[in-house]
Amino acid sequence: MLYVPLGGAVEEIGASCHFLFVDGTGILLDTGSDPEKEGRASVPDFHRIHDRPDWHIDHIVLSHAHHDHIGSLPVAVREFPHAHVHMTAPTRKLLDTLLPASARLQLRRRMEGVTTEDPLYTEDDLETSSYLYLVHDYETDFDLTGLKGGFPITGRFYDAGHILGSAGVLITAEDDGRTRRIFYTGDTGLQSQTIIPGAVYPEEPVDVLLLESTLGADTEAEKYPRRGEEKRLGASVARVLAKGGVVLIPAFSLGRSQEMIALMDQYKRRKLIPDDTPIYTAGMMRAISDTYDKTRFISPRLNEEFEVYGVPQRRLPRGNSGLNEALREPSIFIVGSGMMFENTISNKIAQRIASHEKNGIFLVGFAREDSPADLLLRAAEEKGPGAEVVISRAHGPQRVLCAVERFRFSGHSNRRDLLGIVEELEPETVILLHGEQEARQWMRDNIGYFHPDVDVRMPEKGDEVFVD
């Protein structure tokens, strides 16, 4: 087996894409794009495949619908037009929302002069390539044998516990009576969330484990169990509402938003917060919530009867006067973006509420360094109430008097859980990916300590890794 990382997701989080070549069959695992880059610079290095006449792509397998794993799919389909694309049914439905939205955003940014890069694809491109998409149930075999493959290869999805439709994939190859098993975790979450249950893994050992390591360097994640964080957030939300304040929860449109809506519903049912507290939502998360509801009987759920839209929600008012009116009463706003980037709804609301001590801004997801969410959190933690921070350059510095707190609700497994996956699957070889250098190094050191017989690899982008 040959493994080559083609995207930036080996040493950083973005453009996740991994090439496997197994006795004549070429497989791409994920086709992400890097949100920090523009145009062709944001996509994986597909030229690496074209530069080798003996390499080719027969199949593309998607682990889930986050943009850093599916954002360059239309480009990959254009580059490798004979490849079939495999995914779960919920991921297929999410693509119908997310990829057209990305195409429109790229076009708008080009027309408004935000970027000089042409869009990577159009909505028309998406319509002409969707016939290549194949959906599969969890824990059901599907064929991954290539046209030039020397022996049969099958794939099988396992619930990854990350977001709706997320999956790890087991690739099994039969060669002259010998069975080789390769498991790609994708982004995996062992602990159950509010809607999505924890990950499921193959029952039998594997030969090669392609293991994410996102939280490998995070010393704090394992110290904050999810149920404890749920209680802590509930107490903070109740405290703000009791003072007559507004709660802002900046959240990513896919995954975290739906989980937070479900959690607010639980708080109401437990009488932790008043049942008539308005919950405002907006934007793409509403369309994604609809997909969550429509797939609740065909995807893993903690409670398949729960519907996101069964939780009473108000659509965020579009105009300033309507928004200002909504902000006058105790209420909860679950809106994007999760990092509070400028010109997003969460940023605009934060500007309005940050200077009032009765309000609260509660961060429940990853905040990139120097993003507005990160700047706000650091100012609150390091300088305390009254610290000045620039949430928006147009607005300028403003004093932060509201409560600002961070809560850990990651859909990724902490590093102890990742070590547990190695223990459970007993691989001969582990290839570490989807993590920064420090994270992968911690994982390598500790796998080596607890499992000295395991061959642990840490390839960089473009490295060729051969595994017998």
N, C-alpha and C positions, 0 to 999 in steps of 0.2 A: 504494500500500500504506500502511495505517495500522498503527502499532505503539504499544501502550500497556502499560507494565509495571504489573501489578496487585498484586504482592506486594512483600515487603521485600527480595527478593534482588537488587535493582539496587544499593542502597547498603549492603547487609549480606547475610549468608548466612542465608537463612530465607524460607519461604513463596514459593518461586520460582513465578512464574506470569506468562505473557506473552500478551497479546491481539494477534492479527493479524486485520486486516480487509482482504480482497483482493477487490475488485469484487463485494461482496455475500456473500462467504463468510467466516464468522467461525470462527476457530481459537484454542483455548487451547493454549499450549505449557507443559506441566507445571501441577500444581495442588498445590503444597506447603503445609506449615504451619510456623509459627515455633515452635521448641521452647522459646523463651524467654517465650512468652506463653500465655494460657489462653483457652479458649472461642472466641467469634467473633473476638476480637482477634488470634487466631493464624492466621486464614485470609486469603487474598487479598481484595481489595476487589471482590467480584462485583457489588455494588450499582452500581458504575460502569457495568457493562453494562446493567443493568436501567433505569438512569436515562436511557439514550439509546434512544429507540424505533426508531432505524434500525440499532442494533447488535444482534447475536444470536450465539449459539454453535451451530455445526453439528458441530464436531469437537473432541475433546480428544486431544492427542498427548503421551504420557509418554516422557521420555528415560531414566529409570531409577527404581529402587525405593527410593532414600533418602527418608527421611520429609520432608525439606525440599523434595521434588519431587512426592510423592504423598500427603502427609498429609491434604490437604483434598479428595481426589478424591470421597469419598462426598457431601460438601457440594456440590461442583460438579455432580455428577450430579443431585442433588436440585434445584439451582437451574436447571439446563438439561437437563431430562429427555429431550429429543429428540436430544441430542448422542451421537455414537458415540465410543468411547474406543479409541485405537490404541496398541499397545505391542508389544514383542518377546515371544516365548513364555516366556523365562526370567523377564522382569518380571512376566508374568501369574501364573506359579507363585509368585513371591515375594510378590505381593499377597495370595495366599491365606493366607500366614503372617503378614505384617506388619500388615495392616489389622485383622483380628480381634483381634490382640494389642493394638493401639492402642485399639480399642473397649473391651476388657476393662480396660485400664489407666485410661482415662478414667473408667469407671464405678467402679472401685475407689477412685480418688482422690476422687471425689465422695462416696462412701459413708463413707470414712474421714475426711472433713472437711479433706482437704489443700487442696481448692479449693471455691469456691462455684459454679463454672461447671458446668452440665449437660454431659454428653457430647455431642460434635458429631454422633455417629452410634452406632448399635448394631450388633451382629452380624446382627440381622435385616435392617437396612437394607442391609448388604453383600450378603446373599443375594438380595434383590429387585432389585438393580441390576446384577449381574454379567453379565446377558445382553447388556449394551451393550458388553462388552469384545471387541475384535477384535485378533487377533495376526497379525503379519507377519514374514516372514523378512527377514534383512538383504539389502540391495541388490536388493530386489524392489518394484516400484511398487504403491501402493495409492491408492484414490480418496479425495480430500479435498474434492471439489466440494460446495458448499452448495446447499440447496434453492433459494435465490434467487441463486445464483452466476451471474455473467455469462459465465464461460468455464471450461473444465475445469482442475482443479487436482489434482496428484498429490503423494504423499509417498513418500519412500524412506529407510529406515533404513541408517545406517552405524555400524559398531562404534566406540564412543566410548572404549574402553580404560580405563574408570573402575572399574566393578564388573561382576558377572555381569548380562548383559542390557542393559547401558547402550548408548545409541544417540544419535548426532546424527541430525538429520532434514533432508533436502533437500526443499524444497517448490518445485514447478515449476508455473508458471501460463502457459497459452497464451492470448494475446489478439491476435486479428486478425493472426496470423502472427508475432507477437513473443513470445519466450520470456523469462520472468522467473524467476530462480533465487534462492531464499532458503535459506540454510543456518544452522540452529540447532545449535551445538556441544553443548548440554547441558553437563554436567561432563565434561571430556575429558582423557585422559591419553595423551600421545604415546609415553611410554616403557613398554616391556613390564614387567609385574610378575612374580610367581612362577607364577601360574596364567593370568592374563589377558594377552593380547598387547596391544601398543600400538594406538592409534586408527588408523582408516582414514577418509580424506576423499574427497569427489568428485574425479574426475579432471579435470573441466572447470571453468573459472572460474565464480564466482557473482556475482550483482549485489549482494546484501545478505548480510552476515555478522553473525549474532547471536552474539557471542563472549564466553564466560566470561572472567573476569579475576581469579579467586580469589587467585592467587599473584603478581599484578602488582606488589605492594609488597614482596614477599619477596626481599631481596637475597641470601639465603643458599641458597635452594632449588637454584639452578642450579650451585652449587659442590659439591653432594653427589650425584654420580651414584649411581643405585640400587645397582649392583653393588658399589660401594665401601661403601655402607651395609650391604649384606648381609654383607660380610666383617667389618666392624667389629662388627656385632651378634653374628655367630657367635663372634668372639673373646671378646666380653664374656660371652656365655652359657657358653662353655667354661670361662672363668676362674672363674665363680661355682660351677659344678657341680664343678670340681676341688677347690674348698675345702669341698665338702659342703653347699653352700648351695642355696637355693630361688630360682628365677627367676620373677618375676611380669611378665607382658606384658599390661597392660590394653589391650583392643582392642574396636573397634566390632563388633557382632554380624554385620553384613553387609559383606563385602569384606575388611577388614583381618584379621579372625580367620582366615578361610580361607587367606589369603595367608601368615600367620604359621605356621599348621599345616604348610602345604606347605614353607615355608622350614626349619622344624625337621626335617622329613623329609630334606631335602637335606643338612643338617648331619650327620645320622646316617649317610646313605649315603656321605658323604665322610670319615667317621670323625673328624669334628671334635668330636663329643660322643658319649658312650657310647650304643650302640644300645638298651640296656635302660632308658634314662632315661624315667621316666613323664611323659606329657603329659596334663594334666588340662584338660578343657573343660566348659562348663556352659551351661545356659539356651537361649535362642533360637538362638544360633549353631549349635547341633547340628542343629536343624531346617533352618536355612539351608544348612548343609554338605550335608545330604541333597539339597537342591535343586540345589546345585552339581554333585553327582555325577549326578543323574538328567538333567541337561541338557547333559552334557559332549559329546554328539554333535550337538547342535543349536545350540551357541553357540561363539564363537571361543575357542580354547584354545591354549596353547603346546604342551601334550601332552594330547590328548583321552583317553589311556589312564589318566591320573592321576586317582585318586579321593581326596577329602579323607578319607573314612572308610577308605581303604586304609592310612592312617597310624594305627598303634595309639594309641588314646586311652582314658583312664579318665574315667568320669563323676565330677564333683566330689562328694565326700560331702556330704550335706545337714546332718548334725548336727555340733556343735562337736567332739565327741570324734573323729569320723571325719576331720574336716578337720585337727585338730591332729596326728593320726597321719600323715596324708599329708604334712604340713609337716616331718616329722622326717627325711625322706630327700631326697637331691638330686633335684629334680624341676622341671618347667616347668608353670606355670599360665597358660593363655591364656583370659582371662575378661573379661566386661564389668563396668562400663562403661569405655569408652576414656578418659574424663575422670575416672574414679574418684569419681563422685558418691557422696555419703553413702548408706548403706544398700544399696549395690551390692556384688557379690561381690568385685570388685577392691579396693574400699575396705576391706572387712573383712579381706582377706588382707594388704593393705599395713599395716594396724594391727599385725598379728601379726609381720611380718617386718622392718619398717623399722628397728628398733632393734638389729639384729644385723648385724655387718659382713660376715659371710660371704654374705649374700643380695644379690639385685639386683632393682631395679625398673626396667624398660626401657620407655620410652614411645615408641610407634611411630606415633602419630597426632596430630591436632590437639587441643590442650588450650586451652579457652577461658580467658581471663584470670580469675584468682581461683577457678578450679575447683580441687579438691584436687590433681589432677595438676599443674596449673600452679604451685600453691603449693609442692608438693614439689620440683619441678624448680628453681624459683627459689631455694629455700632451699639446695639442694645446690650450685648454681652460684655463688651469691653469698656464702654463709657457710661452705661446706665441711662435712666430716664433723662430726657432733655438733650441727648446727644444730637448733633446735626448730621444729616446724611443727605446725599443727592439721590433721590429715588428716580427723578426725571431731570435731565439736563435742562429742559425747557422751563421747568418749575424752579430749579435751583435748590440750594440747601434748605432743609426744613427741620425743625426740631421734632424729635420722635418722643412722644409722651405716652403713646398707647402701649399695651402689653405686646411684646414680640417674643414668641417662643418657637422652638423647633421640636418636632415630634418625629420619631423614627417609624415610618410605615413602608419600608422598602419591600418591593416585590422580589428582591434577590436574597438568596441564602447567605447568612453570615458565614464567616470562615470556619467555624467549628462544624456547622452543618455541611459545608463543602468537604471537609475532611471525612465526615460521616458517609458521604456519597462514595468516596474512594474505598472506605472500609466495606461498604455494602456491595459494591460492584466488583471488587477484587481485580482490577485491571493489571495487565502486564506492563502497559505503557500509558502514561498520562501526558497529554498535550495541553498546556495551560494557555487560555486565551481570554479575550474580553476583560482585560484588567490592566491597570498601570503597572510599571516595572516593579514598584515596591510591593504591590499586591501579589503579583505572580511569584516574586522571589520568596515572600513569606510562605505561600502555598508550596513552593518547591522545597524549601527547607523543612517544613513540617511533614510533608508527605514522605520525604526522605528519612526523617527521624522515625516516624511511626511505621513506615512501610519501606524498609531499606532495599527490598528486592524489586521495587517498582522503578521502572525507567521513566524519569520525569523530564520532559522537554519544554523549553521556553523559546520557541522560534520568534524571529522578528519578521516583519512584513516582507514577503517574497522568498523567505528561506524554504528550501526543499527538505522535507523531513521524510525519510524512508523508514518504514516499520515492517519488519519481516512478518 
